[in-house]
Amino acid sequence: MADYNPFSSGVEPAPTTARVRRLVTGVDEQGRSTIVMEDVAKHATVGHDTPTYVATQLWRTETAPADNTGPVVDPYDTDAQLSVGPSEVGTIFRTLELPPDRDWRFDAEGNEIRPLAFHTTKSIDYAIVLKGEIYAVMDTMEVRMTAGDVLVQRGTRHAWANRSDESCLLAFVLIGGNLPG
């Protein structure tokens, strides 16, 4: 499912979703390291038409090795469609806030209206739980993860399930790769 992309709606993120302070380094005129960009990351996109399901794009590169020369330009200041995975030799750094499943997968009566969002990306992904808890769901098993846990996702089919009563905040680093097998 390489073309999976739940982030295509025009819905605005809820005011309660996490705001991420982003600092980017560079060099000054004398070649000394400094902070050249500081903001609250503005590239937040709603997923599955649910205002509390929010991906915040922090940085991306299109090549490896990354080009750290020249002026700093926000790589998301374009009209390009958000992609779930990186280019073949690119990287993506983002956070993902997932609300409880009951808030986006089930109706008020508890009937499932959206199945688990299984997907695969041609990348190796490092997922870090920053806050809350989440289940990493694979074809054959699932594992509960809590704050501080890390998943190395090696291009396999997976989904996320938040069975708790609170949102879960994850950080992801995706690096272009291939699929197993």
C-alpha positions as CSV (number, residue, x, y, z in Angstrom):
1,M,0.0,0.0,0.0
2,A,2.7,2.5,-1.1
3,D,0.2,5.3,-1.9
4,Y,-1.5,5.3,1.6
5,N,-1.9,8.9,2.6
6,P,-4.4,9.8,5.3
7,F,-3.3,13.5,5.3
8,S,-5.2,15.0,2.5
9,S,-8.1,16.8,4.2
10,G,-8.7,20.5,4.6
11,V,-9.6,20.1,8.3
12,E,-7.6,22.3,10.8
13,P,-5.8,20.7,13.7
14,A,-7.6,21.0,17.1
15,P,-6.2,23.8,19.4
16,T,-5.5,21.1,22.0
17,T,-2.9,19.2,19.8
18,A,0.8,19.4,20.6
19,R,2.7,22.4,19.2
20,V,6.3,21.6,18.6
21,R,9.1,24.2,19.0
22,R,11.5,23.7,16.1
23,L,15.1,25.0,16.2
24,V,17.4,24.7,13.2
25,T,21.1,25.3,13.2
26,G,23.4,26.8,10.6
27,V,26.5,29.0,10.4
28,D,26.9,32.8,10.6
29,E,29.0,35.0,8.3
30,Q,32.1,34.0,10.3
31,G,31.4,30.3,10.0
32,R,30.3,29.9,13.6
33,S,27.4,27.6,14.6
34,T,24.2,29.3,15.5
35,I,20.4,28.9,15.5
36,V,19.2,30.2,12.1
37,M,15.5,29.2,12.4
38,E,13.3,29.1,15.5
39,D,9.5,28.7,15.4
40,V,6.6,26.6,16.4
41,A,6.4,24.1,13.6
42,K,3.6,25.4,11.4
43,H,3.3,22.4,9.0
44,A,0.7,20.4,11.0
45,T,-1.7,18.3,8.9
46,V,-4.9,16.5,10.0
47,G,-5.3,12.8,9.3
48,H,-8.5,10.8,8.7
49,D,-10.5,14.0,8.9
50,T,-10.0,14.0,12.7
51,P,-8.7,17.3,14.1
52,T,-6.9,15.5,17.0
53,Y,-5.0,13.1,14.6
54,V,-2.2,15.4,13.6
55,A,1.2,15.0,11.9
56,T,3.6,17.8,12.3
57,Q,6.3,18.0,9.7
58,L,9.6,19.1,11.2
59,W,12.2,18.6,8.5
60,R,12.9,16.5,5.4
61,T,15.8,16.0,3.0
62,E,15.7,14.7,-0.6
63,T,19.2,13.4,-0.8
64,A,21.8,11.4,1.2
65,P,24.1,12.6,2.3
66,A,22.1,15.7,3.3
67,D,23.3,19.0,1.9
68,N,24.0,21.3,4.9
69,T,25.5,24.1,2.8
70,G,23.8,27.3,1.7
71,P,21.0,29.3,3.4
72,V,18.4,27.4,5.5
73,V,15.1,27.1,3.7
74,D,12.1,25.4,5.3
75,P,11.7,22.3,3.2
76,Y,7.9,22.3,3.8
77,D,7.4,25.9,2.5
78,T,6.1,24.5,-0.8
79,D,2.7,23.5,-2.3
80,A,3.8,19.9,-2.5
81,Q,1.4,17.2,-1.3
82,L,2.5,15.7,2.0
83,S,3.9,12.2,1.6
84,V,3.8,9.6,4.2
85,G,7.2,8.1,3.3
86,P,10.5,9.7,2.2
87,S,12.0,9.6,-1.3
88,E,14.3,6.7,-2.0
89,V,17.3,8.6,-0.7
90,G,15.5,11.1,1.5
91,T,14.6,11.5,5.2
92,I,11.5,12.8,7.0
93,F,11.3,14.0,10.6
94,R,7.9,14.4,12.1
95,T,5.7,14.0,15.2
96,L,2.4,12.2,15.1
97,E,-0.3,12.8,17.7
98,L,-2.9,10.0,17.7
99,P,-6.1,10.4,19.6
100,P,-7.8,7.4,21.3
101,D,-9.2,5.0,18.7
102,R,-12.7,5.7,20.0
103,D,-12.4,9.3,18.7
104,W,-11.7,8.4,15.1
105,R,-12.3,4.7,14.4
106,F,-15.6,4.2,16.1
107,D,-19.0,6.0,16.1
108,A,-20.9,7.0,19.3
109,E,-22.5,3.5,19.5
110,G,-19.0,1.8,19.4
111,N,-19.4,0.5,15.8
112,E,-16.1,0.5,13.8
113,I,-16.4,3.1,11.1
114,R,-12.7,3.0,10.0
115,P,-10.5,-0.1,10.1
116,L,-7.0,0.1,11.5
117,A,-4.9,2.1,9.0
118,F,-2.4,-0.7,7.9
119,H,0.3,0.7,5.6
120,T,3.8,0.1,4.4
121,T,6.5,2.6,3.6
122,K,9.7,2.0,1.6
123,S,11.9,3.2,4.5
124,I,13.4,2.3,7.8
125,D,11.5,4.2,10.5
126,Y,12.6,5.0,14.0
127,A,9.5,5.6,16.2
128,I,9.8,7.0,19.7
129,V,6.8,7.3,22.1
130,L,7.1,10.7,23.7
131,K,3.8,10.7,25.7
132,G,1.0,8.2,26.3
133,E,0.7,4.7,25.0
134,I,0.1,3.0,21.7
135,Y,0.0,-0.5,20.2
136,A,2.3,-1.2,17.3
137,V,0.2,-3.7,15.3
138,M,1.8,-6.2,12.9
139,D,0.2,-8.9,10.8
140,T,1.1,-11.6,13.4
141,M,1.2,-9.7,16.7
142,E,0.9,-6.4,18.5
143,V,3.0,-4.8,21.2
144,R,2.0,-2.1,23.7
145,M,4.5,0.8,23.8
146,T,4.7,3.5,26.4
147,A,6.7,6.8,26.8
148,G,10.4,6.1,26.2
149,D,9.8,3.0,24.1
150,V,11.3,2.8,20.6
151,L,10.3,0.8,17.5
152,V,12.6,0.2,14.6
153,Q,10.1,-0.3,11.7
154,R,11.9,-2.0,8.8
155,G,9.6,-1.5,5.8
156,T,6.9,-3.9,7.0
157,R,3.1,-3.7,7.0
158,H,1.9,-2.1,10.3
159,A,-0.7,0.0,12.0
160,W,-1.1,2.0,15.2
161,A,-3.9,1.5,17.8
162,N,-4.5,3.8,20.7
163,R,-6.8,1.9,23.0
164,S,-6.2,4.3,25.9
165,D,-8.3,7.4,26.9
166,E,-5.5,9.9,26.1
167,S,-3.7,11.0,23.0
168,C,-0.3,9.5,22.2
169,L,2.5,11.6,20.9
170,L,5.2,9.9,18.8
171,A,8.3,11.2,17.0
172,F,9.4,9.6,13.8
173,V,12.6,9.6,11.7
174,L,12.0,7.9,8.3
175,I,14.9,7.1,6.0
176,G,14.4,6.0,2.4
177,G,14.9,2.3,1.9
178,N,13.4,-0.7,0.4
179,L,10.8,-3.4,1.3
180,P,11.9,-6.7,2.9
181,G,11.7,-10.0,1.0
